[in-house]
Amino acid sequence: MYFVFAFVAIAVVAGNLIATVAILRSDFYSPLQRRLQLALVWLIPVVGAACCISFASLHKRPIPRPDKNFPGPDFFQLPGGEANGP
């Protein structure tokens, strides 16, 4: 019986830690919003963590990756056409 309680407690703490990391890594929210979300996660453990992880995944911004059309380091777009690429 104690094993089940210990397992549930460890699962809740692990979920809260994952939600905490997701909130702290997000650059979408202001510092006040982050503090409020962290309070929600730790004061209402399961529901708060699920909500905050859901919100963090909705606002995840994709990292642009360079491709063949991406300008190289020796390419500059200057007004008037001076020093524009080779």
N, C-alpha and C positions, 0 to 999 in steps of 0.2 A: 504494500500500500504506500509506504514512504517513497518507494522507487518511482511510482506514478506521479506523486506530488513533486518530487525532485525533477523529474523529466519535464513536467509541465512548466515548472518555474524556470528551468534552464532554457526551454523553448521560448518563453515569453521574454526573458532577458535578451536572448539572442536576437529575437525579432525587433526589440526596442533598439538594440545596438545597430542593427542593419538600417533601421529607419533613421537613427541619429546620424549615421555616416552619410546617408542619402541626402538628408536635409542640409548638413554642413557642407557638402560638396556642391550643392546647387547654387548657382549664381543668379538665379531668377528672382529670389526673394530678398527683401530688405532685412537688415539685422533684427528689427522688431518682429517681423513675420517669422523669422527663423526661431527666435526665442519663444514665441507663442506656439509654434509647431512642436518645438522640443518639450514645452510644458504639456501639450496635448498628448504627446507620445508617452511621457513618463507618468502622467497623472491618470490617463485612461489607456492602459497598456495595449491591449489587443486591438481595440477599435481605433485608437489614436494612431498606432503604428501602421495599421492597414490603410487608413485615410492618407496619412502623410507620404507613405511610399507610393500610393496611387497618384497623388498630386505631383510628387517629384518626377514620376515617370511620364506624366502628361506634359510637363514643362521641360523635359530633357531636350537640349538643343544639340543637333547633330554637329559634329566637328567637320568642317569642310576639308576635304582631302584634295591635294593637288592632282591634276591630271595632265594630259598632253596639251590642253588649251591654257593651262595655268602659266602666266608669264614667269620667265626665269629671273635670276638675280641681276642679269645684265640688261634688262628690258625696262625702260622707263616711259611712261606716258606723260609727256610734258606738253603744256599748251603751246601751240605754234609749230609743233613738229620737230623741235630741236632734240636731238639725241634719242629719237624714237627707234629703238631696235636696229638690227643690222640691215 
